[in-house]
Amino acid sequence: MAKLKVLHYPDPNLRKKAEPVAQVDDSIRRLAADMLETMYAENGIGLAATQVDVQHRVVVIDLSAERNSPFYLVNPEVLESRGSKEMEEGCLSVPDYFDVVERAEWIRFRYQDLDGETHEQETDGLLAVCVQHEIDHLNGRLFVDYLSGLKRKRVQKKLEKRQKLERQTL
């Protein structure tokens, strides 16, 4: 397994749309394992392949405190959604920034596992938010897109300043 580089907003590659995975094979399983290692190293709970500059529809999630319940989603898609809920979100591609976002409260979604088997699942709460957040990444959308233009500009300036400082210390 290898730790991958996470892209940071406003990197234009975060806006690319991921392509469907035609077949779940060893390369996809290896990608998912590397993504999981990266997500754990970055202290995240979800990571989409587009965040590590890979344009495949692959997501990893682990909501467990022990970090021992990985959930792999290949070609995930929301089939149905209901209700509305506001929740504070963060993102590995938008480090050290959190804000309230409104999403569907309940979803039914379809995905393939790492054996290529198709599943449908209904969920609410944090898992529903996380699945929607990661699918947005696969579609080139970030959680900051739900914020006002002013807030989005403030986040962008903060991250650009941070990246400039990081480059100066190298």
GROMACS elastic network, one bead per residue, 0.5 to 0.9 nm:
[ bonds ]
;  ai    aj funct       b0    kb
    1    30     6  0.72651   500
    1    31     6  0.86031   500
    1    33     6  0.63094   500
    1    34     6  0.51529   500
    1    35     6  0.88325   500
    1    37     6  0.71094   500
    2    33     6  0.81652   500
    2    34     6  0.51351   500
    2    35     6  0.82099   500
    2    37     6  0.69584   500
    2    38     6  0.75359   500
    3    34     6  0.59055   500
    3    35     6  0.72500   500
    3    36     6  0.86270   500
    3    37     6  0.59368   500
    3    39     6  0.85340   500
    3    41     6  0.76684   500
    4    34     6  0.67679   500
    4    35     6  0.69086   500
    4    37     6  0.82817   500
    4    38     6  0.57568   500
    4    52     6  0.63149   500
    5    38     6  0.78501   500
    5    51     6  0.83963   500
    5    52     6  0.57408   500
    5    53     6  0.82342   500
    6    38     6  0.80379   500
    6    42     6  0.88499   500
    6    51     6  0.56155   500
    6    53     6  0.76981   500
    6    92     6  0.72233   500
    6    93     6  0.64902   500
    7    10     6  0.86350   500
    7    11     6  0.65254   500
    7    13     6  0.78064   500
    7    14     6  0.70316   500
    7    50     6  0.84360   500
    7    51     6  0.54539   500
    7    52     6  0.58935   500
    7    53     6  0.69576   500
    7    92     6  0.83117   500
    7    93     6  0.57002   500
    7    94     6  0.88162   500
    8    11     6  0.57778   500
    8    14     6  0.78769   500
    8    51     6  0.79379   500
    8    92     6  0.75731   500
    8    94     6  0.58649   500
    8    95     6  0.75439   500
    8   159     6  0.80688   500
    9    12     6  0.77795   500
    9    14     6  0.72384   500
    9    93     6  0.57268   500
    9    94     6  0.56766   500
    9    95     6  0.86597   500
    9   142     6  0.86235   500
    9   155     6  0.87469   500
    9   156     6  0.69634   500
    9   159     6  0.72979   500
    9   160     6  0.85728   500
   10    13     6  0.85857   500
   10    14     6  0.75754   500
   10    15     6  0.89806   500
   10    93     6  0.86894   500
   10    94     6  0.85180   500
   10   156     6  0.64671   500
   10   159     6  0.81297   500
   10   160     6  0.81518   500
   11    14     6  0.58401   500
   11    15     6  0.79371   500
   12    15     6  0.55218   500
   12    16     6  0.74981   500
   13    16     6  0.54375   500
   13    17     6  0.89979   500
   13    50     6  0.76947   500
   13    51     6  0.82716   500
   13    53     6  0.66406   500
   13   140     6  0.84015   500
   14    17     6  0.82737   500
   14    50     6  0.62367   500
   14    51     6  0.62087   500
   14    52     6  0.87219   500
   14    53     6  0.73702   500
   14    93     6  0.84544   500
   14   137     6  0.73025   500
   14   138     6  0.87618   500
   14   140     6  0.59193   500
   14   141     6  0.76885   500
   14   142     6  0.79513   500
   15    50     6  0.84176   500
   15   137     6  0.78574   500
   15   138     6  0.86708   500
   15   139     6  0.75334   500
   15   141     6  0.62972   500
   15   142     6  0.81195   500
   16    50     6  0.72892   500
   16    53     6  0.87694   500
   16    55     6  0.73505   500
   16   137     6  0.86581   500
   16   138     6  0.77829   500
   16   139     6  0.71353   500
   16   140     6  0.50262   500
   16   141     6  0.86677   500
   17    50     6  0.76808   500
   17    55     6  0.67807   500
   17    56     6  0.85215   500
   17    57     6  0.87100   500
   17   137     6  0.79124   500
   17   138     6  0.56200   500
   17   141     6  0.86213   500
   18    21     6  0.89762   500
   18    49     6  0.79435   500
   18    50     6  0.65536   500
   18    54     6  0.76728   500
   18    57     6  0.53398   500
   18    58     6  0.85111   500
   18   137     6  0.84533   500
   18   138     6  0.51243   500
   18   139     6  0.64278   500
   18   140     6  0.77253   500
   19    22     6  0.88329   500
   19    55     6  0.58050   500
   19    57     6  0.58648   500
   19    75     6  0.86707   500
   19   138     6  0.83241   500
   20    55     6  0.85922   500
   20    56     6  0.59620   500
   20    57     6  0.52650   500
   20    58     6  0.85095   500
   20    74     6  0.82208   500
   20    75     6  0.58089   500
   21    24     6  0.67649   500
   21    28     6  0.82794   500
   21    56     6  0.60032   500
   21    57     6  0.61145   500
   21    58     6  0.78510   500
   21    74     6  0.70590   500
   21    75     6  0.63928   500
   23    28     6  0.83603   500
   23   116     6  0.71570   500
   24    27     6  0.78840   500
   24    28     6  0.58142   500
   24    29     6  0.72724   500
   24    74     6  0.78983   500
   24   112     6  0.83768   500
   24   113     6  0.82638   500
   24   114     6  0.63243   500
   24   115     6  0.66340   500
   24   116     6  0.53056   500
   25    28     6  0.54227   500
   25    29     6  0.63393   500
   25    30     6  0.87082   500
   25   114     6  0.78777   500
   25   115     6  0.79484   500
   25   116     6  0.81355   500
   26    30     6  0.59792   500
   26    31     6  0.84629   500
   26   114     6  0.89778   500
   27    30     6  0.50628   500
   27    31     6  0.61241   500
   27    32     6  0.86233   500
   28    32     6  0.61354   500
   28    33     6  0.86067   500
   28    56     6  0.87136   500
   28    58     6  0.80403   500
   28    74     6  0.87591   500
   28   114     6  0.77813   500
   29    32     6  0.50711   500
   29    33     6  0.62109   500
   29    34     6  0.86625   500
   29   114     6  0.61895   500
   29   115     6  0.87600   500
   30    33     6  0.50666   500
   30    34     6  0.61677   500
   30    35     6  0.84916   500
   31    34     6  0.51217   500
   31    35     6  0.60281   500
   31    36     6  0.85583   500
   31    49     6  0.81699   500
   31    54     6  0.89253   500
   31    58     6  0.84270   500
   32    36     6  0.60961   500
   32    37     6  0.86461   500
   32    49     6  0.82656   500
   32    58     6  0.71337   500
   32    59     6  0.74118   500
   32    60     6  0.66728   500
   32    72     6  0.71880   500
   32   114     6  0.84524   500
   33    36     6  0.50917   500
   33    37     6  0.62816   500
   33    38     6  0.86141   500
   33    60     6  0.86683   500
   34    37     6  0.51235   500
   34    38     6  0.61301   500
   34    39     6  0.85673   500
   35    39     6  0.60190   500
   35    40     6  0.85828   500
   35    47     6  0.68647   500
   35    48     6  0.79385   500
   35    49     6  0.72532   500
   35    52     6  0.78674   500
   35    59     6  0.81572   500
   35    60     6  0.68329   500
   36    39     6  0.50417   500
   36    40     6  0.61763   500
   36    41     6  0.85399   500
   36    46     6  0.84417   500
   36    47     6  0.76637   500
   36    60     6  0.61109   500
   36    61     6  0.77697   500
   36    62     6  0.84805   500
   36    70     6  0.76345   500
   36    72     6  0.89647   500
   37    40     6  0.52388   500
   37    41     6  0.61328   500
   37    42     6  0.86392   500
   38    41     6  0.50679   500
   38    42     6  0.61473   500
   38    43     6  0.85782   500
   38    44     6  0.86147   500
   38    47     6  0.84177   500
   39    42     6  0.51643   500
   39    43     6  0.61288   500
   39    44     6  0.51024   500
   39    45     6  0.68076   500
   39    46     6  0.66565   500
   39    47     6  0.61350   500
   39    60     6  0.80755   500
   39    61     6  0.84015   500
   39    62     6  0.88894   500
   39    92     6  0.81976   500
   40    44     6  0.59895   500
   40    45     6  0.76327   500
   40    62     6  0.87681   500
   40    67     6  0.75485   500
   41    44     6  0.77932   500
   42    92     6  0.71575   500
   43    92     6  0.84012   500
   44    47     6  0.73914   500
   44    61     6  0.85296   500
   44    62     6  0.82950   500
   44    63     6  0.89606   500
   44    90     6  0.89610   500
   44    91     6  0.77131   500
   44    92     6  0.65568   500
   45    60     6  0.82059   500
   45    61     6  0.55219   500
   45    62     6  0.51878   500
   45    63     6  0.56096   500
   45    64     6  0.83854   500
   45    67     6  0.87928   500
   45   130     6  0.79471   500
   46    59     6  0.72292   500
   46    60     6  0.56035   500
   46    62     6  0.64720   500
   46    63     6  0.80499   500
   46    91     6  0.84419   500
   46    92     6  0.84694   500
   46   130     6  0.66766   500
   46   131     6  0.82210   500
   46   133     6  0.85478   500
   46   134     6  0.68804   500
   47    50     6  0.84793   500
   47    51     6  0.68445   500
   47    52     6  0.84522   500
   47    58     6  0.86436   500
   47    59     6  0.57477   500
   47    60     6  0.54179   500
   47    61     6  0.65709   500
   47    91     6  0.86725   500
   47    92     6  0.76993   500
   47   134     6  0.65231   500
   47   137     6  0.86865   500
   48    51     6  0.55416   500
   48    52     6  0.74733   500
   48    54     6  0.87497   500
   48    56     6  0.87663   500
   48    57     6  0.76230   500
   48    58     6  0.60110   500
   48    60     6  0.65767   500
   48    61     6  0.88387   500
   48   134     6  0.55407   500
   48   135     6  0.75490   500
   48   137     6  0.62589   500
   48   138     6  0.65267   500
   49    52     6  0.54579   500
   49    53     6  0.65232   500
   49    54     6  0.51174   500
   49    55     6  0.63868   500
   49    56     6  0.61224   500
   49    57     6  0.66963   500
   49    58     6  0.54607   500
   49    59     6  0.62016   500
   49    60     6  0.84627   500
   49   137     6  0.83033   500
   49   138     6  0.73541   500
   50    55     6  0.53598   500
   50    56     6  0.70694   500
   50    57     6  0.79677   500
   50    58     6  0.83422   500
   50   137     6  0.65231   500
   50   138     6  0.60487   500
   50   139     6  0.88424   500
   50   140     6  0.79498   500
   51    54     6  0.73356   500
   51    55     6  0.89625   500
   51    92     6  0.81931   500
   51    93     6  0.66957   500
   51   137     6  0.72708   500
   51   138     6  0.85612   500
   52    55     6  0.87256   500
   54    57     6  0.87487   500
   54    58     6  0.89697   500
   55    58     6  0.85993   500
   55   138     6  0.78609   500
   56    74     6  0.84886   500
   56    75     6  0.82233   500
   56   138     6  0.78306   500
   57    73     6  0.81808   500
   57    74     6  0.58235   500
   57    76     6  0.71138   500
   57   135     6  0.82970   500
   57   138     6  0.60722   500
   57   139     6  0.89775   500
   58    72     6  0.75283   500
   58    73     6  0.58083   500
   58    75     6  0.62556   500
   58    76     6  0.76181   500
   58   138     6  0.79610   500
   59    71     6  0.82396   500
   59    72     6  0.59682   500
   59    73     6  0.50635   500
   59    74     6  0.64338   500
   59    75     6  0.83503   500
   59    76     6  0.79096   500
   59   131     6  0.84882   500
   59   134     6  0.66673   500
   59   135     6  0.78745   500
   59   138     6  0.84745   500
   60    70     6  0.68419   500
   60    71     6  0.57293   500
   60    73     6  0.63155   500
   60    74     6  0.88256   500
   60   134     6  0.86044   500
   61    69     6  0.83590   500
   61    70     6  0.57941   500
   61    71     6  0.50349   500
   61    72     6  0.65558   500
   61    73     6  0.82091   500
   61   127     6  0.85882   500
   61   130     6  0.77099   500
   61   131     6  0.81250   500
   61   134     6  0.88308   500
   62    65     6  0.84773   500
   62    67     6  0.62870   500
   62    68     6  0.73744   500
   62    69     6  0.56164   500
   62    71     6  0.59657   500
   62    72     6  0.88486   500
   63    66     6  0.87117   500
   63    67     6  0.72547   500
   63    68     6  0.89042   500
   63    69     6  0.72934   500
   63    70     6  0.79212   500
   63    71     6  0.87534   500
   63   126     6  0.81496   500
   63   127     6  0.75504   500
   64    67     6  0.51706   500
   64    68     6  0.65195   500
   64    69     6  0.60046   500
   64    70     6  0.82492   500
   65    68     6  0.79888   500
   66    69     6  0.78782   500
   67    70     6  0.73387   500
   71   113     6  0.84522   500
   72   111     6  0.87224   500
   72   112     6  0.80884   500
   72   113     6  0.59768   500
   72   114     6  0.67859   500
   73    76     6  0.57828   500
   73   110     6  0.86881   500
   73   111     6  0.54895   500
   73   112     6  0.58287   500
   73   113     6  0.57465   500
   73   114     6  0.77269   500
   74   111     6  0.55803   500
   74   113     6  0.60937   500
   74   114     6  0.73150   500
   74   116     6  0.80581   500
   75   110     6  0.79554   500
   75   111     6  0.54866   500
   75   112     6  0.63068   500
   76   109     6  0.69120   500
   76   110     6  0.55612   500
   76   112     6  0.70681   500
   76   131     6  0.83721   500
   76   135     6  0.69156   500
   77   108     6  0.87603   500
   77   109     6  0.55423   500
   77   110     6  0.54459   500
   77   111     6  0.65668   500
   77   131     6  0.89256   500
   77   132     6  0.87954   500
   77   135     6  0.70725   500
   78    81     6  0.73064   500
   78   107     6  0.66855   500
   78   108     6  0.60149   500
   78   110     6  0.65138   500
   78   111     6  0.89693   500
   78   131     6  0.84828   500
   78   132     6  0.76129   500
   78   135     6  0.82232   500
   79   107     6  0.74116   500
   79   108     6  0.55234   500
   79   109     6  0.51109   500
   79   110     6  0.68742   500
   79   120     6  0.89362   500
   80   106     6  0.83049   500
   80   107     6  0.55883   500
   80   108     6  0.51083   500
   80   109     6  0.69637   500
   81    84     6  0.89775   500
   81   104     6  0.59100   500
   81   105     6  0.74361   500
   81   106     6  0.55657   500
   81   108     6  0.63906   500
   81   109     6  0.87456   500
   82   104     6  0.57098   500
   82   105     6  0.60703   500
   82   106     6  0.52147   500
   82   107     6  0.64684   500
   83   103     6  0.82507   500
   83   104     6  0.53462   500
   83   106     6  0.64370   500
   84   102     6  0.65589   500
   84   103     6  0.55841   500
   84   106     6  0.79433   500
   85   101     6  0.81837   500
   85   102     6  0.54591   500
   85   103     6  0.55415   500
   85   104     6  0.60185   500
   85   105     6  0.50702   500
   85   106     6  0.89032   500
   85   125     6  0.87148   500
   85   129     6  0.89096   500
   86   100     6  0.61625   500
   86   101     6  0.54135   500
   86   103     6  0.64137   500
   86   104     6  0.86580   500
   86   105     6  0.84259   500
   87    99     6  0.80596   500
   87   100     6  0.52124   500
   87   101     6  0.56271   500
   87   102     6  0.65417   500
   87   103     6  0.79507   500
   87   126     6  0.86217   500
   87   129     6  0.80643   500
   88    98     6  0.63248   500
   88    99     6  0.51072   500
   88   101     6  0.61483   500
   88   102     6  0.87932   500
   89    97     6  0.84757   500
   89    98     6  0.54015   500
   89    99     6  0.56035   500
   89   100     6  0.60547   500
   89   101     6  0.66201   500
   89   129     6  0.86506   500
   89   130     6  0.89011   500
   89   133     6  0.88085   500
   89   143     6  0.76363   500
   90    93     6  0.87169   500
   90    94     6  0.70779   500
   90    95     6  0.75293   500
   90    96     6  0.75540   500
   90    97     6  0.60276   500
   90    99     6  0.68672   500
   90   100     6  0.89267   500
   90   143     6  0.79190   500
   91    94     6  0.50815   500
   91    95     6  0.62771   500
   91    96     6  0.81546   500
   91    97     6  0.75427   500
   91    98     6  0.77071   500
   91   133     6  0.88790   500
   91   142     6  0.85522   500
   91   143     6  0.76481   500
   92    95     6  0.53736   500
   92    96     6  0.83099   500
   93   142     6  0.86511   500
   94    97     6  0.61502   500
   94    98     6  0.84776   500
   94   142     6  0.88859   500
   94   143     6  0.88697   500
   94   144     6  0.83512   500
   94   155     6  0.80819   500
   94   156     6  0.88221   500
   94   159     6  0.76202   500
   95    98     6  0.85194   500
   95   159     6  0.78746   500
   97   155     6  0.74743   500
   99   143     6  0.87537   500
   99   144     6  0.83238   500
   99   147     6  0.81356   500
  100   146     6  0.89793   500
  100   147     6  0.83416   500
  101   143     6  0.72786   500
  101   144     6  0.85866   500
  101   146     6  0.64398   500
  101   147     6  0.74343   500
  102   105     6  0.87818   500
  102   146     6  0.78556   500
  103   106     6  0.89192   500
  103   128     6  0.87005   500
  103   129     6  0.67094   500
  103   132     6  0.77003   500
  103   133     6  0.88200   500
  104   107     6  0.68469   500
  104   124     6  0.84585   500
  104   128     6  0.76758   500
  104   129     6  0.74870   500
  104   132     6  0.82357   500
  105   123     6  0.86588   500
  105   124     6  0.57345   500
  105   125     6  0.66037   500
  105   128     6  0.69689   500
  105   129     6  0.75900   500
  106   122     6  0.73588   500
  106   123     6  0.57994   500
  106   125     6  0.73235   500
  106   128     6  0.62843   500
  106   129     6  0.86403   500
  107   121     6  0.82339   500
  107   122     6  0.57211   500
  107   123     6  0.56613   500
  107   124     6  0.64016   500
  107   128     6  0.61403   500
  107   129     6  0.89595   500
  107   131     6  0.89371   500
  107   132     6  0.85547   500
  108   120     6  0.69506   500
  108   121     6  0.55514   500
  108   123     6  0.65326   500
  108   124     6  0.89301   500
  108   128     6  0.86706   500
  109   119     6  0.82944   500
  109   120     6  0.55519   500
  109   121     6  0.55001   500
  109   122     6  0.64811   500
  109   123     6  0.83947   500
  109   131     6  0.86115   500
  110   118     6  0.70325   500
  110   119     6  0.55903   500
  110   121     6  0.65037   500
  111   117     6  0.82458   500
  111   118     6  0.56759   500
  111   119     6  0.55300   500
  111   120     6  0.65913   500
  111   121     6  0.85218   500
  112   115     6  0.76052   500
  112   116     6  0.53237   500
  112   117     6  0.51755   500
  112   119     6  0.60411   500
  112   120     6  0.88048   500
  113   116     6  0.53127   500
  113   117     6  0.55028   500
  113   118     6  0.66351   500
  113   119     6  0.75637   500
  114   117     6  0.74267   500
  115   118     6  0.89323   500
  122   128     6  0.84219   500
  123   126     6  0.87943   500
  123   127     6  0.66490   500
  123   128     6  0.56052   500
  124   127     6  0.62344   500
  124   129     6  0.75251   500
  125   128     6  0.54848   500
  125   129     6  0.64864   500
  125   130     6  0.87964   500
  126   129     6  0.50813   500
  126   130     6  0.60389   500
  126   131     6  0.85740   500
  127   130     6  0.50198   500
  127   131     6  0.60421   500
  127   132     6  0.85245   500
  128   131     6  0.52707   500
  128   132     6  0.62242   500
  128   133     6  0.85566   500
  129   132     6  0.52525   500
  129   133     6  0.60509   500
  129   134     6  0.86738   500
  130   134     6  0.61324   500
  130   135     6  0.85129   500
  131   134     6  0.52885   500
  131   135     6  0.60838   500
  131   136     6  0.85060   500
  132   135     6  0.51741   500
  132   136     6  0.61051   500
  132   137     6  0.87863   500
  133   136     6  0.51666   500
  133   137     6  0.66259   500
  133   141     6  0.86198   500
  133   142     6  0.76231   500
  133   143     6  0.68803   500
  134   137     6  0.50299   500
  134   138     6  0.65626   500
  134   139     6  0.88352   500
  134   142     6  0.88046   500
  135   138     6  0.50005   500
  135   139     6  0.64243   500
  135   140     6  0.88408   500
  135   141     6  0.85027   500
  136   139     6  0.50218   500
  136   140     6  0.63496   500
  136   142     6  0.64114   500
  136   143     6  0.79187   500
  137   140     6  0.50485   500
  137   141     6  0.51169   500
  137   142     6  0.59162   500
  137   143     6  0.85028   500
  138   141     6  0.74024   500
  139   142     6  0.88735   500
  141   144     6  0.84020   500
  141   145     6  0.67622   500
  142   145     6  0.54859   500
  142   146     6  0.77820   500
  143   146     6  0.56539   500
  143   147     6  0.74906   500
  144   147     6  0.52038   500
  144   148     6  0.82225   500
  144   151     6  0.81177   500
  144   152     6  0.59111   500
  144   155     6  0.82450   500
  145   148     6  0.77588   500
  145   149     6  0.82842   500
  145   152     6  0.72645   500
  146   152     6  0.87769   500
  147   150     6  0.80879   500
  147   151     6  0.61861   500
  147   152     6  0.61423   500
  148   151     6  0.53290   500
  148   152     6  0.61925   500
  148   153     6  0.86478   500
  149   152     6  0.50416   500
  149   153     6  0.60946   500
  149   154     6  0.85981   500
  150   153     6  0.51960   500
  150   154     6  0.62618   500
  150   155     6  0.87637   500
  151   154     6  0.50354   500
  151   155     6  0.62413   500
  151   156     6  0.86332   500
  152   155     6  0.51796   500
  152   156     6  0.62106   500
  152   157     6  0.87379   500
  153   156     6  0.50645   500
  153   157     6  0.62163   500
  153   158     6  0.86097   500
  154   157     6  0.52541   500
  154   158     6  0.61919   500
  154   159     6  0.87057   500
  155   158     6  0.51140   500
  155   159     6  0.61974   500
  155   160     6  0.85599   500
  156   159     6  0.52529   500
  156   160     6  0.60706   500
  156   161     6  0.85600   500
  157   160     6  0.50950   500
  157   161     6  0.60911   500
  157   162     6  0.85380   500
  158   161     6  0.52255   500
  158   162     6  0.62209   500
  158   163     6  0.87388   500
  159   163     6  0.60814   500
  159   164     6  0.85135   500
  160   163     6  0.51090   500
  160   164     6  0.61608   500
  160   165     6  0.86852   500
  161   164     6  0.51017   500
  161   165     6  0.62869   500
  161   166     6  0.86731   500
  162   165     6  0.51683   500
  162   166     6  0.62135   500
  162   167     6  0.87320   500
  163   166     6  0.50080   500
  163   167     6  0.62070   500
  163   168     6  0.86800   500
  164   167     6  0.51927   500
  164   168     6  0.63247   500
  164   169     6  0.88980   500
  165   168     6  0.50960   500
  165   169     6  0.64321   500
  165   170     6  0.89721   500
  166   169     6  0.53062   500
  166   170     6  0.65989   500
  167   170     6  0.53637   500
